[in-house]
Structures are given as C-alpha cells and as structure tokens.
C-alpha cells in the first residue's frame, strides 16, 4: 500500500471515529481528539459491545440448539469471543490511526 492510499485510509478511519452518530450510546467513552485511546478504554468499549451483542447471539444459539435437539454452548462463550474479537480489531485498525492523530494534535 503506498503512502497516498494509507493516508486516505487513515482519513476514513478518523472521519468515522469522529462522528458522534457512530459512537451511539458509547459516546461517553470517546476521548477528545488530542487524547490517545488507551488500552483500558478500548477494553471497556470491546466489553460493552461484546457482552451486549454476545448475549443476544447466545440466546439465538441456544434457540437454534434447542430446535436442532443439541446441547447449547455455554452462555458466556459468545460474549467472550466477541469481546476478544472487538478488542483485537480495534487495536489493529482504529487505535493506531486515532493515536497517531492525537499525538500530532497534542504537539500543536
């Protein structure tokens, strides 16, 4: 990937992350533009999303297992998996871009 397309991708992630609408009810966890995204903040975001969506997924998996006549997986499996996935994806995509911009803005 050349520098120009990397810059465009960084701008896309930043515009997405700056939108209040994309943060929804988790807007209170968004740092100011000049503040870095800490591991604790990213873990809180991932946990809130992972548990909320994971529990919904666990209910659907339990219903599907019941219909299929099989044992349902433990309720905590899907929320834990989603939390880990959200955390990893955020650390690999949004955090580097956000923190690079935050560092640049903090130096001004």
N, C-alpha and C positions, 0 to 999 in steps of 0.2 A: 504494500500500500504506500503510495507516495505521500509527501508532506501535505499537498493540497487536499487530497481526499481525507487524510487523517484530521486535518483542520475542520473540514466540513462535518465529519462525524462528531468531533468534539463539540462543534456548534449545535448540532442536532441534539445531542445529549443534554447540553446546557440549557437550550431553549425548553426542552421537555421538562427538565428538573426545575426550572424557574417558574413554571406555570402553576398557580395555586390550584387550578382545577385538577391537575394530575396528582396532587398530593391528597386531595379529598379530605377525609376526616383526620388524616395523619399530618396535616399541615403544621400542627404544633411541634412536630419533630424536625421540620426543615430548618437547617441552620441559615444564618444570614449569608449572603453571597460571599463575604470575605472570611467566613468561618469554615474550617475543614469539617468534613464528615468523619466523625470518629468511629472507631470500631464499636463502641457501646451504642451509639446512635443507630448505626446500621443493624446491629443485632436486635435492638428494640423494634426497628421497622420490620425486619425479617420475622421476628417472633410474632408481632401483632398480625401481620398478613398470613404467615404460615399457620398459626393456630386457627384464625378465623376461617380461612379457606380450607384448611386441612380437616377441621371438624365437619364442615359441610361435605367434603369428599369422603370422610369416614362414614358418615350417615349413608351416602349413596352407595359406597362399597358394601356396607352391611346389608342394605336392601337388596343389592344385586346378589350377594352371597346367599341371602335367605331365599330369594327366588330360584337360584341355581341349586339350592339344597346343600350348600357348602358352609364351612365354618368361616365366619367373618374374621378379617385380620384385627389385631388389637387396635383400639380406638386411637391410641397415641402414635401409631406408625406413620400415618399420612401427614398429620401436623408436623411431626419431627422432620420428615423428609422434605416437606415444602419449606419449612423454616431454613433448613440447611441449603436447599437449592436457591431460595431467595437471597440468603446471605452471600453465597458464593457468586451468584450472578451480579449482585450489586457491587461486590468488591472488585469484580473483574471489569465492570462496564462503567457505572456511574461514579464510583468513588475516585478513581484516578483523574477523571475529567473534572469533577467538581473540585477536588483538592488542588489541582493544577491552577484552576481559575482563582480559587480562594487565596492561594499563595501570591498570585500575580496581583490581585486586588489589595491584599494586606500590605504589600510593599509600597503602594501608592501613598 
